[in-house]
Amino acid sequence: MRDVRDSDGELLFELHIASIQTLCARSYTSEQIAAWTEGKRPELYRPPAPDHFIRVAERNGQLVGFGHVAVGRGVIVAVYVHPDHIGFGYGRIIVDDLLHLARQHGLTEVTLHSSLNAEAFYARCGFSRVELTTHRFRSGKEVSCVLMRLSLTT
Ligand SMILES: CC(C)(COP(=O)(O)OP(=O)(O)OC[C@H]1O[C@@H](n2cnc3c(N)ncnc32)[C@H](O)[C@@H]1OP(=O)(O)O)[C@@H](O)C(=O)NCCC(=O)NCCS
């Protein structure tokens, strides 16, 4: 795992779109997937503020996934693995890395909004469901997602 670099933008953009279109499409309609990918751009894979961390997972120099945590809010913003690389433990490695950063910054709890397809994954990582909720994209379109939390005190 390493910090994101400006030069990662194009590959992260492609990975992100592929992950959404392949893995999230199992739980959402094509209209919802289109709303999700709309507006994503290579230059957006940079931490938007000093308390945000975007970390990338590499395997033999190849980018296989990324994660984003906002430690100021105690929120995991994103965890995405390329569809060609799922099932090898990278998702958990990314989550563990983000949780390590959260602990380093003194957080006692983290929350996230999980896509429906990822809830079981986050449950395996120790997160508990708080409630079923909705996420609204900039376009105004909404998708169901699951608010989850993990205590870092135990
Ligand atoms: C969810 C995602 C990150 C998992 O990545 P991954 O690299 O395949 O996960 P791992 O191999 O690290 O799996 C860790 C554990 O979760 C389990 N798991 C992973 N995906 C799962 C799924 N869809 N359903 C049930 N269990 C799952 C694994 O079996 C493994 O269990 P174990 O502890 O018994 O071995 C990946 O599928 C992905 O990028 N999905 C699309 C993006 C997405 O929805 N991200 C969340 C947005 S909030």
The ligand as a MOL file (V3000), in Angstrom:
LIG
                    3D

  0  0  0     0  0            999 V3000
M  V30 BEGIN CTAB
M  V30 COUNTS 48 50 0 0 0
M  V30 BEGIN ATOM
M  V30 1 C -16.0390 -5.3520 -2.0560 0
M  V30 2 C -14.6250 -5.5120 -2.6140 0
M  V30 3 C -13.7880 -4.2950 -2.2160 0
M  V30 4 C -14.0050 -6.7820 -2.0330 0
M  V30 5 O -12.6740 -6.8920 -2.5020 0
M  V30 6 P -11.8780 -8.2920 -2.4770 0
M  V30 7 O -10.4490 -8.0000 -2.7340 0
M  V30 8 O -12.5360 -9.2730 -3.3660 0
M  V30 9 O -12.0880 -8.7490 -0.9500 0
M  V30 10 P -11.1800 -9.7600 -0.1200 0
M  V30 11 O -10.6330 -10.7940 -1.0540 0
M  V30 12 O -10.2080 -8.9700 0.6740 0
M  V30 13 O -12.2620 -10.4250 0.8470 0
M  V30 14 C -12.2210 -10.3190 2.2650 0
M  V30 15 C -13.3140 -11.1900 2.8470 0
M  V30 16 O -14.5840 -10.7060 2.4060 0
M  V30 17 C -15.2800 -11.7380 1.7070 0
M  V30 18 N -15.9650 -11.1220 0.5760 0
M  V30 19 C -15.4530 -10.3310 -0.3730 0
M  V30 20 N -16.3950 -9.9470 -1.2520 0
M  V30 21 C -17.5350 -10.5370 -0.8230 0
M  V30 22 C -18.8720 -10.5420 -1.3110 0
M  V30 23 N -19.2410 -9.8310 -2.3970 0
M  V30 24 N -19.7990 -11.2550 -0.6250 0
M  V30 25 C -19.4610 -11.9720 0.4680 0
M  V30 26 N -18.2140 -11.9900 0.9880 0
M  V30 27 C -17.2610 -11.2800 0.3380 0
M  V30 28 C -14.1960 -12.6780 1.2230 0
M  V30 29 O -14.7230 -13.9730 1.0280 0
M  V30 30 C -13.2270 -12.6300 2.3740 0
M  V30 31 O -13.7350 -13.4520 3.4180 0
M  V30 32 P -12.7820 -14.2600 4.4320 0
M  V30 33 O -12.3930 -13.2790 5.4840 0
M  V30 34 O -13.6440 -15.3550 4.9350 0
M  V30 35 O -11.6120 -14.7640 3.6350 0
M  V30 36 C -14.6640 -5.6610 -4.1680 0
M  V30 37 O -15.5320 -6.7010 -4.5070 0
M  V30 38 C -15.0840 -4.4140 -4.8900 0
M  V30 39 O -14.2530 -3.5760 -5.2330 0
M  V30 40 N -16.3940 -4.2540 -5.1310 0
M  V30 41 C -16.9360 -3.1680 -5.9020 0
M  V30 42 C -16.7350 -1.8410 -5.2300 0
M  V30 43 C -17.5910 -1.6430 -4.0300 0
M  V30 44 O -18.7770 -1.9270 -4.0240 0
M  V30 45 N -16.9340 -1.0770 -3.0190 0
M  V30 46 C -17.6050 -0.6380 -1.8720 0
M  V30 47 C -18.1080 0.7190 -2.1220 0
M  V30 48 S -18.6800 1.4130 -0.6120 0
M  V30 END ATOM
M  V30 BEGIN BOND
M  V30 1 1 1 2
M  V30 2 1 2 3
M  V30 3 1 2 4
M  V30 4 1 2 36
M  V30 5 1 4 5
M  V30 6 1 5 6
M  V30 7 2 6 7
M  V30 8 1 6 8
M  V30 9 1 6 9
M  V30 10 1 9 10
M  V30 11 2 10 11
M  V30 12 1 10 12
M  V30 13 1 10 13
M  V30 14 1 13 14
M  V30 15 1 14 15
M  V30 16 1 15 16
M  V30 17 1 15 30
M  V30 18 1 16 17
M  V30 19 1 17 18
M  V30 20 1 17 28
M  V30 21 1 18 19
M  V30 22 1 18 27
M  V30 23 2 19 20
M  V30 24 1 20 21
M  V30 25 1 21 22
M  V30 26 2 21 27
M  V30 27 1 22 23
M  V30 28 2 22 24
M  V30 29 1 24 25
M  V30 30 2 25 26
M  V30 31 1 26 27
M  V30 32 1 28 29
M  V30 33 1 28 30
M  V30 34 1 30 31
M  V30 35 1 31 32
M  V30 36 2 32 33
M  V30 37 1 32 34
M  V30 38 1 32 35
M  V30 39 1 36 37
M  V30 40 1 36 38
M  V30 41 2 38 39
M  V30 42 1 38 40
M  V30 43 1 40 41
M  V30 44 1 41 42
M  V30 45 1 42 43
M  V30 46 2 43 44
M  V30 47 1 43 45
M  V30 48 1 45 46
M  V30 49 1 46 47
M  V30 50 1 47 48
M  V30 END BOND
M  V30 END CTAB
M  END
